[in-house]
Amino acid sequence: MSGRDRFPAFPFLTICFPPSSLFWYDLMDTTPTFVTHLECGLKGDHYPADTVQGLSKAGKPLLVRYDLEALGRSVRREQLAERPPGLWRYREFLPVRKAENIVSLGEVETPLVELPKLQPGRGTLWVKDEGRLPTGSFKARGLCLAVSMARELGIRRVAMPTNGNAGAALAAYATRAGIESYVFCPEDTPEINVREIAAQGAKVWRVNGLIHECGKIVAGGKEAMGWFDLSTLKEPYRIEGKKTMGLELADQLGWDVPDVILYPTGGGTGLIGMWKAFQELQAIGWLGEKLPRMVAVQAAGCAPIVRAYEEGTEHAELWTDAHTVASGIRVPVAIGDFLILRAVRESGGFATAVEDEAILKARNEVAQQEGLLLCPEGAATYAAYRQELETGRISPDESAVLFNCAIGLKYPLPPVDRTLDCHRPIDYEALKS
Ligand SMILES: *Cc1c(COP(=O)(O)O)cnc(C)c1O
């Protein structure tokens, strides 16, 4: 059924039952959806929605397209404000047709936390703290949508390669949905990630290679295992979940955007998704002319997008010998490279790399000065912010949003080795040193 066929029931129900939080989830059953088709991100050819799709014929990511005109007519910003906050507030912008297929673990609205002490000029500096989401990372947004759509399309078994957080989110949402999941991690994936994946019901393996090599195992097992490949950007819906970061951010800022967004970029789903969100919001008139400059932040030890940006190419080359403490952005080759580069360039932004040393220093600085513990990937965006104030590519008077994509507690922290003997007198004066 198309969005328009369903549309008539909606205003009527809205009048009868004002969408208080209690009624609202029931009402979603009749909320119209506006997906028209899927489109190859590179070639632009169309594919039918409501069928199982992976990559396009050109082997590129598929993007979900909506009837934006009908969407814009169906809902007003004030109506959204009456709904409970969180990802499903933006239901009309999402592809799930039937509310019964929504798989949810409580996707909260993540806070915009100001960093007043570290703010260098008149522009506000915020962290959007995505570590508050289920499974402690923003991968929850993508997998919430991907797994909901897998359920809607009748998929029973899924697989993915992961550096940790995506696998954890997949495990949680797939288990919740009653879908079987298989996860493959590079062997040096943080221990906590591998364990949480297993604890949440997925079958997980450590693989003696990097993430793209794990990806080959997933691709190679399709026939024998009959699983659906949920690798980053190899199915159309994770982007739609990550898109909600852009919708939510604009909503939190009163349907406005910051001057600059710094995003730790691995596969790039979030950067691509947010840029898509801003364009959809602009198309329906909820945002004006101004869009943020999108800055892709990578680690110096794995910076294929930065290299491609600097060389002016449309695609990125495989990065050999990838290494960084920020494991979430250790992605040597990204299938959506051209979409990342396009968003960065169209927005007037840029791509930049930071050293591991700067990442750890940044994590320390934000935690010690502002009391906010970032993950290394999130810390990379603060390191990049400082670096680019120096180069002048970001002005201290611009407003900037840094993305902290995961809870800092999932990562190893510097050890503490100070001890006290409670059976001896305590030298309190010495505690101050
Ligand atoms: C996955 C991940 C990233 C990279 O996100 P993409 O949208 O795939 O580029 C960054 N940080 C953390 C903590 C992650 O888990």
The ligand as a MOL file (V3000), in Angstrom:
LIG
                    3D

  0  0  0     0  0            999 V3000
M  V30 BEGIN CTAB
M  V30 COUNTS 15 15 0 0 0
M  V30 BEGIN ATOM
M  V30 1 C 30.7280 2.3310 14.0570 0
M  V30 2 C 31.3670 3.3640 14.8550 0
M  V30 3 C 31.8530 4.5280 14.2670 0
M  V30 4 C 31.7840 4.7910 12.7860 0
M  V30 5 O 30.4540 4.9780 12.3650 0
M  V30 6 P 30.0830 4.9490 10.8270 0
M  V30 7 O 28.7720 5.6470 10.7480 0
M  V30 8 O 30.0030 3.5200 10.4130 0
M  V30 9 O 31.1500 5.6720 10.0850 0
M  V30 10 C 32.4330 5.4720 15.0890 0
M  V30 11 N 32.5320 5.2670 16.4080 0
M  V30 12 C 32.0590 4.1740 17.0150 0
M  V30 13 C 32.2010 4.0420 18.4910 0
M  V30 14 C 31.4600 3.1800 16.2640 0
M  V30 15 O 30.9970 2.0840 16.8720 0
M  V30 END ATOM
M  V30 BEGIN BOND
M  V30 1 1 1 2
M  V30 2 1 2 3
M  V30 3 2 2 14
M  V30 4 1 3 4
M  V30 5 2 3 10
M  V30 6 1 4 5
M  V30 7 1 5 6
M  V30 8 2 6 7
M  V30 9 1 6 8
M  V30 10 1 6 9
M  V30 11 1 10 11
M  V30 12 2 11 12
M  V30 13 1 12 13
M  V30 14 1 12 14
M  V30 15 1 14 15
M  V30 END BOND
M  V30 END CTAB
M  END
